[in-house]
């Protein structure tokens, strides 16, 4: 009996340390991959995202991948416009798969998705993945995938390659306008509930501060978010709105008189400002994580960030600031 209890204990412990789900895309073994890395700065031992990339590179190659470039996930997932620019670069490099590496305080995860060739980058948040409590265990587990299947990726990089796509090299910064849109009193403003099927920010699901949240917690956060947004809108926005919980095409939204979309983005303040064509802040504020709202005009793909920079770490303050600036 003691032996059986010990066996069950060890089995449970191993399940907690290593977990895998989904199915590995076929393109992983026959085509280029881009790796997006998200690292919690509070995880120990302390490692930069580049150091984590260097630690996982050999295991990705052993598993059968051809990782041609590494990027910090937070920079790629700044906004839909930025993601669209990265998507174009990935298409030019004939990328077939996206590998997502997430390092948290108590967990390390590697996920794989087929590249969608769209601004969404990945098809869903339900992906093949391997997780473990430490980096050594997860790279060992992932590297063993190559023992089960032959790969067609033979000429691969010995070390990770870090590429940088600056806002000045892309079209995203040119779409952002530092002014207010017209006709907000004529057409509806569409508002997406975070985490719903209408949301396009799937990459953010794999950020170190987002990955692993339970469905119950996500639903509770969505309910609190909607209640909070409604409270701010009552005070600051006098025009028509429409809540969006299901994915709709631009044509469907315009047919329903929704010509504007309220968009929420989150990231390091300097990165957000640079991606929107503004001179980034310096000092301590540059690296703080803030929320910024803007309005997307569907019929012309124009993005209005308002006449004044109004981002804030608290999304309620950021939204209130933005809506007040709409009156200027």
LUMBAKOL-465900 format. One record per residue (C-alpha): residue number from 0; residue in three letters; x, y, z. Coordinates in steps of 0.25 Angstrom, whole numbers, always signed. Layout:
<r nr="NUM" rest="ALA" X="X" Y="Y" Z="Z"/>
...
//
This chain:
<r nr="0" rest="UNK" X="+0" Y="+0" Z="+0"/>
<r nr="1" rest="UNK" X="+11" Y="+10" Z="+4"/>
<r nr="2" rest="UNK" X="+18" Y="+7" Z="-10"/>
<r nr="3" rest="UNK" X="+5" Y="+10" Z="-17"/>
<r nr="4" rest="UNK" X="+3" Y="+23" Z="-10"/>
<r nr="5" rest="UNK" X="+17" Y="+27" Z="-13"/>
<r nr="6" rest="UNK" X="+15" Y="+23" Z="-28"/>
<r nr="7" rest="UNK" X="+2" Y="+32" Z="-28"/>
<r nr="8" rest="UNK" X="+9" Y="+43" Z="-22"/>
<r nr="9" rest="UNK" X="+21" Y="+43" Z="-32"/>
<r nr="10" rest="UNK" X="+11" Y="+42" Z="-43"/>
<r nr="11" rest="UNK" X="+3" Y="+54" Z="-39"/>
<r nr="12" rest="UNK" X="+16" Y="+62" Z="-37"/>
<r nr="13" rest="UNK" X="+21" Y="+59" Z="-51"/>
<r nr="14" rest="UNK" X="+7" Y="+63" Z="-57"/>
<r nr="15" rest="UNK" X="+9" Y="+76" Z="-49"/>
<r nr="16" rest="UNK" X="+23" Y="+78" Z="-55"/>
<r nr="17" rest="UNK" X="+20" Y="+75" Z="-69"/>
<r nr="18" rest="UNK" X="+7" Y="+77" Z="-77"/>
<r nr="19" rest="UNK" X="+5" Y="+76" Z="-92"/>
<r nr="20" rest="UNK" X="-8" Y="+79" Z="-100"/>
<r nr="21" rest="UNK" X="-13" Y="+80" Z="-115"/>
<r nr="22" rest="UNK" X="-5" Y="+75" Z="-127"/>
<r nr="23" rest="UNK" X="+8" Y="+80" Z="-133"/>
<r nr="24" rest="UNK" X="+5" Y="+86" Z="-147"/>
<r nr="25" rest="UNK" X="+12" Y="+79" Z="-158"/>
<r nr="26" rest="UNK" X="+18" Y="+91" Z="-163"/>
<r nr="27" rest="UNK" X="+27" Y="+91" Z="-151"/>
<r nr="28" rest="UNK" X="+35" Y="+80" Z="-157"/>
<r nr="29" rest="UNK" X="+35" Y="+86" Z="-171"/>
<r nr="30" rest="UNK" X="+37" Y="+101" Z="-171"/>
<r nr="31" rest="UNK" X="+43" Y="+113" Z="-164"/>
<r nr="32" rest="UNK" X="+38" Y="+117" Z="-151"/>
<r nr="33" rest="UNK" X="+38" Y="+131" Z="-143"/>
<r nr="34" rest="UNK" X="+40" Y="+130" Z="-128"/>
<r nr="35" rest="UNK" X="+33" Y="+140" Z="-119"/>
<r nr="36" rest="UNK" X="+38" Y="+141" Z="-105"/>
<r nr="37" rest="UNK" X="+31" Y="+147" Z="-93"/>
<r nr="38" rest="UNK" X="+39" Y="+147" Z="-79"/>
<r nr="39" rest="UNK" X="+34" Y="+152" Z="-66"/>
<r nr="40" rest="UNK" X="+45" Y="+161" Z="-60"/>
<r nr="41" rest="UNK" X="+42" Y="+156" Z="-46"/>
<r nr="42" rest="UNK" X="+45" Y="+141" Z="-50"/>
<r nr="43" rest="UNK" X="+58" Y="+135" Z="-43"/>
<r nr="44" rest="UNK" X="+69" Y="+134" Z="-47"/>
<r nr="45" rest="UNK" X="+67" Y="+147" Z="-54"/>
<r nr="46" rest="UNK" X="+68" Y="+145" Z="-70"/>
<r nr="47" rest="UNK" X="+66" Y="+155" Z="-81"/>
<r nr="48" rest="UNK" X="+57" Y="+150" Z="-93"/>
<r nr="49" rest="UNK" X="+69" Y="+149" Z="-101"/>
<r nr="50" rest="UNK" X="+76" Y="+140" Z="-91"/>
<r nr="51" rest="UNK" X="+63" Y="+131" Z="-90"/>
<r nr="52" rest="UNK" X="+63" Y="+130" Z="-105"/>
<r nr="53" rest="UNK" X="+78" Y="+126" Z="-105"/>
<r nr="54" rest="UNK" X="+74" Y="+115" Z="-95"/>
<r nr="55" rest="UNK" X="+63" Y="+109" Z="-103"/>
<r nr="56" rest="UNK" X="+69" Y="+110" Z="-117"/>
<r nr="57" rest="UNK" X="+76" Y="+97" Z="-117"/>
<r nr="58" rest="UNK" X="+63" Y="+89" Z="-112"/>
<r nr="59" rest="UNK" X="+55" Y="+95" Z="-123"/>
<r nr="60" rest="UNK" X="+65" Y="+91" Z="-133"/>
<r nr="61" rest="UNK" X="+66" Y="+77" Z="-127"/>
<r nr="62" rest="UNK" X="+50" Y="+76" Z="-127"/>
<r nr="63" rest="UNK" X="+51" Y="+78" Z="-143"/>
<r nr="64" rest="UNK" X="+48" Y="+93" Z="-144"/>
<r nr="65" rest="UNK" X="+55" Y="+103" Z="-153"/>
<r nr="66" rest="UNK" X="+55" Y="+116" Z="-144"/>
<r nr="67" rest="UNK" X="+60" Y="+127" Z="-153"/>
<r nr="68" rest="UNK" X="+57" Y="+139" Z="-144"/>
<r nr="69" rest="UNK" X="+54" Y="+143" Z="-130"/>
<r nr="70" rest="UNK" X="+45" Y="+155" Z="-125"/>
<r nr="71" rest="UNK" X="+40" Y="+160" Z="-111"/>
<r nr="72" rest="UNK" X="+25" Y="+156" Z="-111"/>
<r nr="73" rest="UNK" X="+21" Y="+169" Z="-104"/>
<r nr="74" rest="UNK" X="+27" Y="+177" Z="-116"/>
<r nr="75" rest="UNK" X="+20" Y="+169" Z="-126"/>
<r nr="76" rest="UNK" X="+6" Y="+169" Z="-119"/>
<r nr="77" rest="UNK" X="+6" Y="+184" Z="-116"/>
<r nr="78" rest="UNK" X="-6" Y="+186" Z="-126"/>
<r nr="79" rest="UNK" X="-13" Y="+180" Z="-138"/>
<r nr="80" rest="UNK" X="-6" Y="+190" Z="-147"/>
<r nr="81" rest="UNK" X="+8" Y="+186" Z="-142"/>
<r nr="82" rest="UNK" X="+4" Y="+172" Z="-143"/>
<r nr="83" rest="UNK" X="+0" Y="+174" Z="-157"/>
<r nr="84" rest="UNK" X="+14" Y="+180" Z="-160"/>
<r nr="85" rest="UNK" X="+21" Y="+168" Z="-154"/>
<r nr="86" rest="UNK" X="+12" Y="+158" Z="-161"/>
<r nr="87" rest="UNK" X="+16" Y="+165" Z="-174"/>
<r nr="88" rest="UNK" X="+31" Y="+163" Z="-171"/>
<r nr="89" rest="UNK" X="+28" Y="+148" Z="-167"/>
<r nr="90" rest="UNK" X="+21" Y="+146" Z="-180"/>
<r nr="91" rest="UNK" X="+33" Y="+151" Z="-187"/>
<r nr="92" rest="UNK" X="+42" Y="+142" Z="-180"/>
<r nr="93" rest="UNK" X="+33" Y="+130" Z="-184"/>
<r nr="94" rest="UNK" X="+30" Y="+127" Z="-169"/>
<r nr="95" rest="UNK" X="+20" Y="+115" Z="-167"/>
<r nr="96" rest="UNK" X="+20" Y="+114" Z="-151"/>
<r nr="97" rest="UNK" X="+20" Y="+122" Z="-139"/>
<r nr="98" rest="UNK" X="+27" Y="+117" Z="-126"/>
<r nr="99" rest="UNK" X="+23" Y="+124" Z="-113"/>
<r nr="100" rest="UNK" X="+32" Y="+124" Z="-101"/>
<r nr="101" rest="UNK" X="+26" Y="+129" Z="-88"/>
<r nr="102" rest="UNK" X="+34" Y="+129" Z="-75"/>
<r nr="103" rest="UNK" X="+27" Y="+132" Z="-62"/>
<r nr="104" rest="UNK" X="+31" Y="+132" Z="-48"/>
<r nr="105" rest="UNK" X="+27" Y="+118" Z="-45"/>
<r nr="106" rest="UNK" X="+25" Y="+112" Z="-60"/>
<r nr="107" rest="UNK" X="+32" Y="+112" Z="-73"/>
<r nr="108" rest="UNK" X="+24" Y="+108" Z="-86"/>
<r nr="109" rest="UNK" X="+26" Y="+106" Z="-101"/>
<r nr="110" rest="UNK" X="+14" Y="+106" Z="-110"/>
<r nr="111" rest="UNK" X="+14" Y="+104" Z="-126"/>
<r nr="112" rest="UNK" X="+4" Y="+110" Z="-136"/>
<r nr="113" rest="UNK" X="+2" Y="+110" Z="-151"/>
<r nr="114" rest="UNK" X="+5" Y="+124" Z="-156"/>
<r nr="115" rest="UNK" X="-8" Y="+130" Z="-161"/>
<r nr="116" rest="UNK" X="-2" Y="+141" Z="-171"/>
<r nr="117" rest="UNK" X="-11" Y="+151" Z="-165"/>
<r nr="118" rest="UNK" X="-10" Y="+162" Z="-154"/>
<r nr="119" rest="UNK" X="-15" Y="+152" Z="-144"/>
<r nr="120" rest="UNK" X="-2" Y="+144" Z="-146"/>
<r nr="121" rest="UNK" X="-8" Y="+131" Z="-139"/>
<r nr="122" rest="UNK" X="-21" Y="+124" Z="-141"/>
<r nr="123" rest="UNK" X="-26" Y="+122" Z="-127"/>
<r nr="124" rest="UNK" X="-21" Y="+122" Z="-112"/>
<r nr="125" rest="UNK" X="-23" Y="+107" Z="-112"/>
<r nr="126" rest="UNK" X="-9" Y="+102" Z="-117"/>
<r nr="127" rest="UNK" X="+0" Y="+90" Z="-115"/>
<r nr="128" rest="UNK" X="+8" Y="+93" Z="-103"/>
<r nr="129" rest="UNK" X="+18" Y="+88" Z="-93"/>
<r nr="130" rest="UNK" X="+20" Y="+93" Z="-79"/>
<r nr="131" rest="UNK" X="+29" Y="+91" Z="-67"/>
<r nr="132" rest="UNK" X="+33" Y="+97" Z="-54"/>
<r nr="133" rest="UNK" X="+47" Y="+101" Z="-59"/>
<r nr="134" rest="UNK" X="+54" Y="+104" Z="-72"/>
<r nr="135" rest="UNK" X="+63" Y="+92" Z="-72"/>
<r nr="136" rest="UNK" X="+51" Y="+82" Z="-71"/>
<r nr="137" rest="UNK" X="+43" Y="+89" Z="-82"/>
<r nr="138" rest="UNK" X="+54" Y="+90" Z="-92"/>
<r nr="139" rest="UNK" X="+58" Y="+75" Z="-89"/>
<r nr="140" rest="UNK" X="+43" Y="+71" Z="-91"/>
<r nr="141" rest="UNK" X="+41" Y="+79" Z="-104"/>
<r nr="142" rest="UNK" X="+55" Y="+75" Z="-110"/>
<r nr="143" rest="UNK" X="+50" Y="+60" Z="-109"/>
<r nr="144" rest="UNK" X="+39" Y="+63" Z="-119"/>
<r nr="145" rest="UNK" X="+49" Y="+61" Z="-130"/>
<r nr="146" rest="UNK" X="+51" Y="+47" Z="-126"/>
<r nr="147" rest="UNK" X="+37" Y="+43" Z="-130"/>
<r nr="148" rest="UNK" X="+37" Y="+50" Z="-144"/>
<r nr="149" rest="UNK" X="+47" Y="+52" Z="-155"/>
<r nr="150" rest="UNK" X="+49" Y="+67" Z="-159"/>
<r nr="151" rest="UNK" X="+51" Y="+73" Z="-173"/>
<r nr="152" rest="UNK" X="+58" Y="+85" Z="-167"/>
<r nr="153" rest="UNK" X="+73" Y="+82" Z="-168"/>
<r nr="154" rest="UNK" X="+80" Y="+95" Z="-171"/>
<r nr="155" rest="UNK" X="+77" Y="+102" Z="-158"/>
<r nr="156" rest="UNK" X="+84" Y="+113" Z="-150"/>
<r nr="157" rest="UNK" X="+94" Y="+109" Z="-139"/>
<r nr="158" rest="UNK" X="+90" Y="+121" Z="-131"/>
<r nr="159" rest="UNK" X="+77" Y="+130" Z="-129"/>
<r nr="160" rest="UNK" X="+76" Y="+142" Z="-138"/>
<r nr="161" rest="UNK" X="+70" Y="+155" Z="-132"/>
<r nr="162" rest="UNK" X="+63" Y="+164" Z="-142"/>
<r nr="163" rest="UNK" X="+57" Y="+177" Z="-139"/>
<r nr="164" rest="UNK" X="+46" Y="+184" Z="-147"/>
<r nr="165" rest="UNK" X="+45" Y="+199" Z="-144"/>
<r nr="166" rest="UNK" X="+33" Y="+207" Z="-145"/>
<r nr="167" rest="UNK" X="+40" Y="+216" Z="-155"/>
<r nr="168" rest="UNK" X="+41" Y="+204" Z="-164"/>
<r nr="169" rest="UNK" X="+27" Y="+200" Z="-164"/>
<r nr="170" rest="UNK" X="+13" Y="+206" Z="-169"/>
<r nr="171" rest="UNK" X="+7" Y="+205" Z="-155"/>
<r nr="172" rest="UNK" X="+12" Y="+218" Z="-150"/>
<r nr="173" rest="UNK" X="+7" Y="+225" Z="-162"/>
<r nr="174" rest="UNK" X="-8" Y="+220" Z="-159"/>
<r nr="175" rest="UNK" X="-8" Y="+227" Z="-145"/>
<r nr="176" rest="UNK" X="-14" Y="+241" Z="-145"/>
<r nr="177" rest="UNK" X="-11" Y="+250" Z="-133"/>
<r nr="178" rest="UNK" X="-25" Y="+257" Z="-134"/>
<r nr="179" rest="UNK" X="-40" Y="+253" Z="-132"/>
<r nr="180" rest="UNK" X="-49" Y="+247" Z="-142"/>
<r nr="181" rest="UNK" X="-62" Y="+254" Z="-148"/>
<r nr="182" rest="UNK" X="-76" Y="+249" Z="-147"/>
<r nr="183" rest="UNK" X="-76" Y="+241" Z="-134"/>
<r nr="184" rest="UNK" X="-90" Y="+247" Z="-132"/>
<r nr="185" rest="UNK" X="-95" Y="+241" Z="-145"/>
<r nr="186" rest="UNK" X="-90" Y="+226" Z="-144"/>
<r nr="187" rest="UNK" X="-88" Y="+216" Z="-133"/>
<r nr="188" rest="UNK" X="-75" Y="+213" Z="-126"/>
<r nr="189" rest="UNK" X="-73" Y="+198" Z="-125"/>
<r nr="190" rest="UNK" X="-67" Y="+193" Z="-112"/>
<r nr="191" rest="UNK" X="-60" Y="+179" Z="-111"/>
<r nr="192" rest="UNK" X="-61" Y="+172" Z="-98"/>
<r nr="193" rest="UNK" X="-47" Y="+167" Z="-95"/>
<r nr="194" rest="UNK" X="-45" Y="+152" Z="-96"/>
<r nr="195" rest="UNK" X="-58" Y="+150" Z="-105"/>
<r nr="196" rest="UNK" X="-58" Y="+144" Z="-119"/>
<r nr="197" rest="UNK" X="-58" Y="+158" Z="-124"/>
<r nr="198" rest="UNK" X="-44" Y="+161" Z="-119"/>
<r nr="199" rest="UNK" X="-33" Y="+159" Z="-128"/>
<r nr="200" rest="UNK" X="-21" Y="+160" Z="-118"/>
<r nr="201" rest="UNK" X="-19" Y="+145" Z="-117"/>
<r nr="202" rest="UNK" X="-4" Y="+147" Z="-116"/>
<r nr="203" rest="UNK" X="-6" Y="+154" Z="-103"/>
<r nr="204" rest="UNK" X="-11" Y="+141" Z="-97"/>
<r nr="205" rest="UNK" X="+3" Y="+136" Z="-96"/>
<r nr="206" rest="UNK" X="+9" Y="+148" Z="-89"/>
<r nr="207" rest="UNK" X="+16" Y="+145" Z="-76"/>
<r nr="208" rest="UNK" X="+5" Y="+153" Z="-68"/>
<r nr="209" rest="UNK" X="-7" Y="+147" Z="-76"/>
<r nr="210" rest="UNK" X="-4" Y="+132" Z="-78"/>
<r nr="211" rest="UNK" X="-11" Y="+122" Z="-70"/>
<r nr="212" rest="UNK" X="-23" Y="+130" Z="-65"/>
<r nr="213" rest="UNK" X="-34" Y="+121" Z="-62"/>
<r nr="214" rest="UNK" X="-47" Y="+122" Z="-70"/>
<r nr="215" rest="UNK" X="-55" Y="+126" Z="-57"/>
<r nr="216" rest="UNK" X="-44" Y="+137" Z="-55"/>
<r nr="217" rest="UNK" X="-45" Y="+142" Z="-69"/>
<r nr="218" rest="UNK" X="-61" Y="+143" Z="-69"/>
<r nr="219" rest="UNK" X="-60" Y="+150" Z="-55"/>
<r nr="220" rest="UNK" X="-50" Y="+160" Z="-61"/>
<r nr="221" rest="UNK" X="-59" Y="+162" Z="-74"/>
<r nr="222" rest="UNK" X="-71" Y="+165" Z="-65"/>
<r nr="223" rest="UNK" X="-63" Y="+175" Z="-57"/>
<r nr="224" rest="UNK" X="-57" Y="+181" Z="-69"/>
<r nr="225" rest="UNK" X="-71" Y="+183" Z="-76"/>
<r nr="226" rest="UNK" X="-77" Y="+189" Z="-63"/>
<r nr="227" rest="UNK" X="-65" Y="+198" Z="-61"/>
<r nr="228" rest="UNK" X="-65" Y="+203" Z="-76"/>
<r nr="229" rest="UNK" X="-80" Y="+206" Z="-75"/>
<r nr="230" rest="UNK" X="-78" Y="+214" Z="-63"/>
<r nr="231" rest="UNK" X="-67" Y="+223" Z="-70"/>
<r nr="232" rest="UNK" X="-76" Y="+224" Z="-83"/>
<r nr="233" rest="UNK" X="-88" Y="+229" Z="-75"/>
<r nr="234" rest="UNK" X="-79" Y="+240" Z="-70"/>
<r nr="235" rest="UNK" X="-71" Y="+243" Z="-82"/>
<r nr="236" rest="UNK" X="-77" Y="+239" Z="-95"/>
<r nr="237" rest="UNK" X="-91" Y="+244" Z="-99"/>
<r nr="238" rest="UNK" X="-92" Y="+237" Z="-113"/>
<r nr="239" rest="UNK" X="-97" Y="+223" Z="-117"/>
<r nr="240" rest="UNK" X="-89" Y="+210" Z="-114"/>
<r nr="241" rest="UNK" X="-90" Y="+195" Z="-118"/>
<r nr="242" rest="UNK" X="-84" Y="+184" Z="-109"/>
<r nr="243" rest="UNK" X="-77" Y="+174" Z="-118"/>
<r nr="244" rest="UNK" X="-76" Y="+159" Z="-112"/>
<r nr="245" rest="UNK" X="-75" Y="+152" Z="-125"/>
<r nr="246" rest="UNK" X="-66" Y="+153" Z="-137"/>
<r nr="247" rest="UNK" X="-72" Y="+161" Z="-149"/>
<r nr="248" rest="UNK" X="-66" Y="+166" Z="-162"/>
<r nr="249" rest="UNK" X="-64" Y="+181" Z="-164"/>
<r nr="250" rest="UNK" X="-75" Y="+180" Z="-175"/>
<r nr="251" rest="UNK" X="-85" Y="+175" Z="-165"/>
<r nr="252" rest="UNK" X="-81" Y="+185" Z="-154"/>
<r nr="253" rest="UNK" X="-83" Y="+197" Z="-164"/>
<r nr="254" rest="UNK" X="-96" Y="+191" Z="-169"/>
<r nr="255" rest="UNK" X="-100" Y="+192" Z="-154"/>
<r nr="256" rest="UNK" X="-96" Y="+207" Z="-154"/>
<r nr="257" rest="UNK" X="-83" Y="+203" Z="-146"/>
<r nr="258" rest="UNK" X="-73" Y="+212" Z="-153"/>
<r nr="259" rest="UNK" X="-64" Y="+213" Z="-141"/>
<r nr="260" rest="UNK" X="-57" Y="+204" Z="-132"/>
<r nr="261" rest="UNK" X="-51" Y="+207" Z="-118"/>
<r nr="262" rest="UNK" X="-38" Y="+199" Z="-117"/>
<r nr="263" rest="UNK" X="-30" Y="+197" Z="-105"/>
<r nr="264" rest="UNK" X="-15" Y="+194" Z="-105"/>
<r nr="265" rest="UNK" X="-5" Y="+191" Z="-94"/>
<r nr="266" rest="UNK" X="+10" Y="+191" Z="-94"/>
<r nr="267" rest="UNK" X="+23" Y="+198" Z="-90"/>
<r nr="268" rest="UNK" X="+20" Y="+213" Z="-91"/>
<r nr="269" rest="UNK" X="+32" Y="+216" Z="-100"/>
<r nr="270" rest="UNK" X="+29" Y="+205" Z="-109"/>
<r nr="271" rest="UNK" X="+14" Y="+209" Z="-111"/>
<r nr="272" rest="UNK" X="+18" Y="+224" Z="-114"/>
<r nr="273" rest="UNK" X="+29" Y="+220" Z="-124"/>
<r nr="274" rest="UNK" X="+19" Y="+210" Z="-131"/>
<r nr="275" rest="UNK" X="+9" Y="+222" Z="-132"/>
<r nr="276" rest="UNK" X="+19" Y="+231" Z="-138"/>
<r nr="277" rest="UNK" X="+22" Y="+239" Z="-126"/>
<r nr="278" rest="UNK" X="+35" Y="+243" Z="-119"/>
<r nr="279" rest="UNK" X="+36" Y="+233" Z="-108"/>
<r nr="280" rest="UNK" X="+37" Y="+237" Z="-93"/>
<r nr="281" rest="UNK" X="+51" Y="+235" Z="-86"/>
<r nr="282" rest="UNK" X="+54" Y="+231" Z="-72"/>
<r nr="283" rest="UNK" X="+46" Y="+222" Z="-62"/>
<r nr="284" rest="UNK" X="+33" Y="+225" Z="-69"/>
<r nr="285" rest="UNK" X="+38" Y="+219" Z="-82"/>
<r nr="286" rest="UNK" X="+38" Y="+205" Z="-77"/>
<r nr="287" rest="UNK" X="+25" Y="+205" Z="-69"/>
<r nr="288" rest="UNK" X="+13" Y="+197" Z="-75"/>
<r nr="289" rest="UNK" X="+2" Y="+206" Z="-79"/>
<r nr="290" rest="UNK" X="-12" Y="+205" Z="-85"/>
<r nr="291" rest="UNK" X="-15" Y="+214" Z="-97"/>
<r nr="292" rest="UNK" X="-28" Y="+215" Z="-104"/>
<r nr="293" rest="UNK" X="-31" Y="+220" Z="-119"/>
<r nr="294" rest="UNK" X="-42" Y="+220" Z="-129"/>
<r nr="295" rest="UNK" X="-41" Y="+212" Z="-142"/>
<r nr="296" rest="UNK" X="-50" Y="+217" Z="-154"/>
<r nr="297" rest="UNK" X="-54" Y="+205" Z="-161"/>
<r nr="298" rest="UNK" X="-57" Y="+211" Z="-175"/>
<r nr="299" rest="UNK" X="-43" Y="+217" Z="-176"/>
<r nr="300" rest="UNK" X="-34" Y="+209" Z="-167"/>
<r nr="301" rest="UNK" X="-30" Y="+222" Z="-160"/>
<r nr="302" rest="UNK" X="-26" Y="+221" Z="-145"/>
<r nr="303" rest="UNK" X="-29" Y="+233" Z="-136"/>
<r nr="304" rest="UNK" X="-20" Y="+234" Z="-123"/>
<r nr="305" rest="UNK" X="-26" Y="+248" Z="-119"/>
<r nr="306" rest="UNK" X="-19" Y="+262" Z="-118"/>
<r nr="307" rest="UNK" X="-12" Y="+258" Z="-105"/>
<r nr="308" rest="UNK" X="-4" Y="+246" Z="-100"/>
<r nr="309" rest="UNK" X="-13" Y="+241" Z="-89"/>
<r nr="310" rest="UNK" X="-8" Y="+226" Z="-86"/>
<r nr="311" rest="UNK" X="-8" Y="+222" Z="-72"/>
<r nr="312" rest="UNK" X="-5" Y="+209" Z="-64"/>
<r nr="313" rest="UNK" X="-19" Y="+209" Z="-59"/>
<r nr="314" rest="UNK" X="-28" Y="+206" Z="-71"/>
<r nr="315" rest="UNK" X="-40" Y="+213" Z="-64"/>
<r nr="316" rest="UNK" X="-31" Y="+226" Z="-64"/>
<r nr="317" rest="UNK" X="-26" Y="+224" Z="-78"/>
<r nr="318" rest="UNK" X="-41" Y="+222" Z="-83"/>
<r nr="319" rest="UNK" X="-46" Y="+234" Z="-76"/>
<r nr="320" rest="UNK" X="-34" Y="+243" Z="-81"/>
<r nr="321" rest="UNK" X="-36" Y="+238" Z="-95"/>
<r nr="322" rest="UNK" X="-51" Y="+241" Z="-95"/>
<r nr="323" rest="UNK" X="-49" Y="+255" Z="-89"/>
<r nr="324" rest="UNK" X="-39" Y="+258" Z="-100"/>
<r nr="325" rest="UNK" X="-49" Y="+254" Z="-110"/>
<r nr="326" rest="UNK" X="-57" Y="+267" Z="-107"/>
<r nr="327" rest="UNK" X="-45" Y="+276" Z="-110"/>
//
